[in-house]
Amino acid sequence: MNRFDPRTTALVLIDLQNGILALPTAPRPSSQVLESGKSLAARFRDEGAAVVLVRVAFAPDFADAPPGPADQPLSPPEGGLPADWAHLADGLAAPGDIVITKHQWGAFTGTELDLQLRRRGIRTVVLGGIATNFGVESTARHGWELGYHIVIAEDLCTSLSADLHDVSVRSILPRIACVLPSDTIVFGG
């Protein structure tokens, strides 16, 4: 078991929102990641540990999307995003949760995530969400650079393909984080 102090540990769930949950994912379906995320969030709340829900959203014209040349840049889909695209999944949020809106892959840049964690004395960040190799990995990299102890709850992650998930979980994240199953996360000394 991996023991954590609830006073200094936060769960950060990435992009468990309607528009992202509707995408086809692997190695596990997004519905499984959502249910596992809800379960772990409930455990964190029961222990008095912080829960942070991060969503990605853009202006209708994507004017707040990251600029710059890219082979596959972000752009608004024909007709725009559905009105509920950025809404967190039903039943995910609870009173007292911190909700962060980001406008790029990672949850630290351009948001108050670091400020909210530091003001609460958080030193360990447990991450899960969609997609492993985009939002989760970007947040993990930046959090590690900021000095947080990063933990990846692997069963709370999925991506657009099993290969993309596996490269991140096997080759990149273990260099900056502890990658473990969520059922091994316990609180106490």
PENOR-V170595 format. One record per residue. N is the residue number from 0. RES is the residue in one letter. PHI is phi in radians with two decimals (999 if undefined). NEAR is the number of other ideal C-beta (glycine too) atoms within 8 Angstrom. Layout:
n | res | phi | near
N | RES | PHI | NEAR
N | RES | PHI | NEAR
This chain:
n | res | phi | near
0 | M | 999 | 4
1 | N | -1.92 | 9
2 | R | -1.65 | 7
3 | F | -2.29 | 13
4 | D | -1.53 | 8
5 | P | -1.12 | 10
6 | R | -1.33 | 7
7 | T | -2.14 | 9
8 | T | -2.14 | 16
9 | A | -2.22 | 14
10 | L | -1.65 | 13
11 | V | -2.10 | 14
12 | L | -1.84 | 15
13 | I | -1.77 | 13
14 | D | 1.03 | 11
15 | L | -1.51 | 16
16 | Q | -2.24 | 13
17 | N | -0.92 | 12
18 | G | -1.14 | 11
19 | I | -1.37 | 12
20 | L | -1.11 | 12
21 | A | -1.37 | 6
22 | L | -1.33 | 9
23 | P | -1.24 | 4
24 | T | -2.30 | 12
25 | A | -2.72 | 10
26 | P | -1.42 | 7
27 | R | -2.29 | 9
28 | P | -1.18 | 7
29 | S | -1.06 | 13
30 | S | -1.09 | 7
31 | Q | -1.20 | 9
32 | V | -1.11 | 18
33 | L | -1.08 | 12
34 | E | -1.13 | 8
35 | S | -1.14 | 13
36 | G | -1.12 | 14
37 | K | -1.07 | 10
38 | S | -1.13 | 9
39 | L | -1.17 | 15
40 | A | -1.06 | 14
41 | A | -1.10 | 8
42 | R | -1.09 | 9
43 | F | -1.09 | 15
44 | R | -1.06 | 12
45 | D | -1.04 | 6
46 | E | -1.59 | 8
47 | G | 1.40 | 6
48 | A | -1.50 | 13
49 | A | -1.23 | 11
50 | V | -2.14 | 14
51 | V | -2.07 | 16
52 | L | -1.95 | 13
53 | V | -1.93 | 18
54 | R | -2.25 | 14
55 | V | -1.88 | 14
56 | A | -2.57 | 8
57 | F | -2.41 | 11
58 | A | -1.10 | 6
59 | P | -0.93 | 7
60 | D | -1.65 | 5
61 | F | 1.08 | 10
62 | A | -1.09 | 5
63 | D | -1.71 | 6
64 | A | -1.34 | 11
65 | P | -0.98 | 6
66 | P | -1.50 | 3
67 | G | 1.97 | 5
68 | P | -1.24 | 3
69 | A | -2.72 | 5
70 | D | -1.17 | 3
71 | Q | -2.33 | 3
72 | P | -1.20 | 8
73 | L | -1.17 | 6
74 | S | -2.64 | 6
75 | P | -1.16 | 8
76 | P | -1.20 | 6
77 | E | -0.93 | 2
78 | G | 1.51 | 3
79 | G | 1.43 | 6
80 | L | -1.40 | 10
81 | P | -1.04 | 7
82 | A | -1.02 | 4
83 | D | -1.73 | 7
84 | W | -0.98 | 10
85 | A | -1.60 | 11
86 | H | -1.25 | 8
87 | L | -1.08 | 10
88 | A | -1.01 | 10
89 | D | -0.99 | 3
90 | G | 1.41 | 4
91 | L | -1.43 | 12
92 | A | -1.39 | 6
93 | A | -2.37 | 7
94 | P | -0.96 | 3
95 | G | 1.64 | 5
96 | D | -1.18 | 11
97 | I | -1.66 | 8
98 | V | -1.97 | 10
99 | I | -2.07 | 13
100 | T | -1.90 | 10
101 | K | -2.00 | 14
102 | H | -2.24 | 10
103 | Q | -2.74 | 10
104 | W | -1.14 | 8
105 | G | -1.41 | 11
106 | A | -1.59 | 14
107 | F | -1.62 | 10
108 | T | -1.16 | 7
109 | G | 1.33 | 5
110 | T | -2.19 | 11
111 | E | -1.76 | 6
112 | L | -1.01 | 12
113 | D | -1.04 | 9
114 | L | -1.03 | 7
115 | Q | -1.12 | 11
116 | L | -1.18 | 13
117 | R | -1.11 | 8
118 | R | -1.13 | 6
119 | R | -1.67 | 8
120 | G | 1.31 | 7
121 | I | -1.33 | 12
122 | R | -2.08 | 7
123 | T | -2.06 | 13
124 | V | -2.05 | 13
125 | V | -1.69 | 15
126 | L | -1.99 | 18
127 | G | -2.73 | 18
128 | G | 2.47 | 16
129 | I | -2.28 | 17
130 | A | -1.85 | 15
131 | T | -0.84 | 13
132 | N | -1.53 | 11
133 | F | -1.94 | 9
134 | G | -1.11 | 15
135 | V | -1.19 | 17
136 | E | -1.11 | 12
137 | S | -1.08 | 12
138 | T | -1.16 | 16
139 | A | -1.09 | 14
140 | R | -1.04 | 10
141 | H | -1.20 | 12
142 | G | -1.05 | 12
143 | W | -1.08 | 11
144 | E | -1.11 | 6
145 | L | -1.45 | 8
146 | G | 1.72 | 4
147 | Y | -1.36 | 11
148 | H | -1.39 | 7
149 | I | -1.80 | 13
150 | V | -2.19 | 15
151 | I | -1.82 | 16
152 | A | -1.45 | 15
153 | E | -1.00 | 10
154 | D | -1.32 | 11
155 | L | -1.78 | 13
156 | C | -2.22 | 16
157 | T | -2.75 | 14
158 | S | -2.45 | 16
159 | L | -1.40 | 8
160 | S | -2.71 | 7
161 | A | -1.10 | 8
162 | D | -1.09 | 6
163 | L | -1.10 | 12
164 | H | -1.05 | 16
165 | D | -1.11 | 9
166 | V | -1.04 | 10
167 | S | -1.13 | 14
168 | V | -1.24 | 14
169 | R | -1.65 | 6
170 | S | -1.96 | 7
171 | I | -1.92 | 10
172 | L | -1.04 | 11
173 | P | -1.09 | 9
174 | R | -1.41 | 6
175 | I | -2.24 | 9
176 | A | -2.63 | 12
177 | C | -1.61 | 8
178 | V | -1.87 | 9
179 | L | -2.66 | 11
180 | P | -1.30 | 7
181 | S | -1.12 | 13
182 | D | -1.28 | 5
183 | T | -1.62 | 8
184 | I | -1.48 | 13
185 | V | -2.28 | 8
186 | F | -1.89 | 10
187 | G | 2.17 | 4
188 | G | -1.60 | 3
